[in-house]
Each structure stands twice: as C-alpha cells, then as structure tokens.
Amino acid sequence: FFAGTVLIVFAAGMLATRLAPRYGLDRPIQGGLLLAAAGSLAMLLVSLYSPSFLPFLAAMCVFLLGMGIVSPLGTAQALSPFGEKAGAASALVGFWQMMTAAIGVWLAATISHDALFALGVVLTVFSMVAVGLYTLRSRAAEGPRRDRLRRSRACSRSRRGHRSTSASLRARAPRTRGADAY
C-alpha cells in the first residue's frame, strides 16, 4: 500500500508543472505547504483518536500531495538566483534536506515509542514551521517589490505632462536636411 503513495508524489509533481506557469511559484508552494500541514495535522489527529490504517493512509496521501507540489517548485525557487553556481547550491539544498530528515527521525524516536503519534507530531511541527518561514520569506520579498512599484509609479507620475529628455532635445534642435537632400 505504501508503495502506491509514490504515485501521489509523482502526480503532484506533474500538477506542480501545470500550476507554476499559471500562478507563479509562490502561490502553488504556499498551497502545497498548507496541504502538507493539513495532512500532517490529520495524521496527528488520527494517531490520537482513531489509530487505524485507512485514515492514516488518507492523511499521508494529503501530506504527500502537498510535499509533491512543494518539492520541485521549492527547489527551483531556491536554485534560481544562483545561475552558474546552481550545482553547489543544489548540493547545499540536498544537505539541508538530509540534515532536517535526520533531525526529524531523531525527534520522532525521542518523542514516543508510538510511531504513528511521533510521526504526526514531528511532521506537524515541521510543516507548521515551514508554513511560517515561507510566509515570512514571502512578506520580506514583497517589501522590496512594493518599494520598486511605488518608485516606478512616482516616477511615471512626475513625467506625466512632460516630454521625455530625448523628445525635448529633438524639439529644440534645429532642423537640417537629410544627407539624401543634397
């Protein structure tokens, strides 16, 4: 049954390639993170109230759907500023993924002997932290964009009713005959 969850991740990756051109990277990543957080919270609730296989599998599929969207788009977004150094940046992204997974496994083993509960706690905490960090990142990135937009609007307002510099120079320059007139 768990091998079938790979199909969820694969389908989510295919979905991500369709969402990104339509909505950009931020919105699908935010949606994927919210799906992952909802799935992990559902896993935690399943472990507390109804620890059985099918509800756990359903919660896991929701989590994997979200992560299947986030993973390719998040990697593309993380590597896009690095251009020629994308190989080194990719290695760093992989390192942090493996390090975070190792910390998650250690936390799950430390929290409880009930694997379902421990997995639910760790995934819920990590998912909520990811949603929070990405929200902060989006707001921080939005600030410079907003400032650039304000500056460009102010610049365009100041130019309204005025000729551009090149147009005003052309208007003042004396007219001469072209070379073909001689």
Sequence and secondary structure as in RCSB ss.txt:
>XXXX:A:sequence
FFAGTVLIVFAAGMLATRLAPRYGLDRPIQGGLLLAAAGSLAMLLVSLYSPSFLPFLAAMCVFLLGMGIVSPLGT
AQALSPFGEKAGAASALVGFWQMMTAAIGVWLAATISHDALFALGVVLTVFSMVAVGLYTLRSRAAEGPRRDRLR
RSRACSRSRRGHRSTSASLRARAPRTRGADAY
>XXXX:A:secstr
 GGGHHHHHHHHHHHHHHHHHHHTTHHHHHHHHHHHHHHHHHHHHHHHH   HHHHHHHHHHHHHHHHHHHHHHH
HHHHGGGGGGHHHHHHHHHHHHHHHHHHHHHHHHHH S HHHHHHHHHHHHHHHHHHHHHHHHHHHHHHHHHHHH
HHHHHHHHHTTS  HHHHHHHHS     GGG 
